[in-house]
């Protein structure tokens, strides 16, 4: 503690009368390191670096002993979330898995999270939270982990998320390394921190199931999951999924070369984001060129097109519009009564109860 | 009356909340969600819970924005919600094969 005070005495606003000195303003040097720490932890969260089975076993043994204090478990090392899920069904049969999850959560909270949090909470502020925790959370949790979780959402997701937990550690790592906070339970914290080298972790009564990092993970320039032609994220056991620009798509859409895709298939895609990625991959010009279309009306970036979907389905009006946030085209089918862009836009908002005039929003993103 | 739109979420300003609305609790992650993608987990979300109250009536959401606050989404640009009462709606489209109107699915 003395070392910490000495380190930080120079900071403006240090409240020396407090038991635990409080930093009220970051120094320039501390501010400069915020993005560096966010990047560091994003890279850890998205890492595909292999960790040897020996090291994985050691990390989890130390964690079970030092944090959960339950060292006498068998350890089952697996790869993808789905293989962990299968093992969970096998070894967790008959267990109340929600109860197991809650027990682990409570233990980790009591042993580590709450203690560190209590020590840090009054000494940190939104700036660190926003620029480290939130940055890492946005790039790792929102862009990648949630996609994985959605793929396996019928699974029981564990409390211990391994590499997906990086946003938590990013915050406390910054506080420790840059602000000089000296955690009283540093050793326990570090054992917990090492779990970011692992995949999903399911500590059951007699066995601990441990997943691994993916072996391949591809992002686009906006750091969204993206791979044209192959899986965007893949584990060593072959499980993974396809994504274009952050949108999970079926295998055929990711792997079929754009020039071989049947343009009429766009109408069969019910999900608008997948349909959007279809249009982005095929190209709006090629799509319009290859479809039997007729322009009904045009207004600014909007066009109302009649598209012949062939067969019994026949001709339907589609509103072609540009997504103002990401600059890609959408095609959405509207009621056959719509003959103008205005009517089509109003139709799309027609479920609003209090909608009495034209739909003409002052903000549209 | 003001109208705002973020992707498939529509906000129509109203003069008063309808009779019989019930408060909606925030999600476990500490956010109010106005709409959520079925496939990808993307959400139109409000993080500052002190700035808004969210209500429900027969599946329709109503928003009381007490102080300006951002409405965020993973893909769409943020909208700064102004103070006011709003009905929350969702864009619809037609499924030409089923010939049914349904809310846009993302």
Interface residues (C-beta under 8 A of the other chain):
Chain A: X142 X143 X146 X147 X149 X150 X246 X247 X248 X267 X268 X270 X271 X272 X273 X274 X309 X313 X316 X323 X324 X325 X326 X332 X333 X334 X335 X336 X347 X348 X349 X350 X351 X352 X353 X354 X355 X359 X360 X361 X362 X363 X364 X365
Chain B: X1 X2 X3 X4 X5 X6 X7 X8 X10 X11 X12 X14 X37 X38 X39 X40 X41 X42 X60 X74 X75 X76 X77 X78 X79 X80 X87 X89 X90 X91 X92 X93 X94 X95 X96 X97 X101 X103 X104 X105 X106
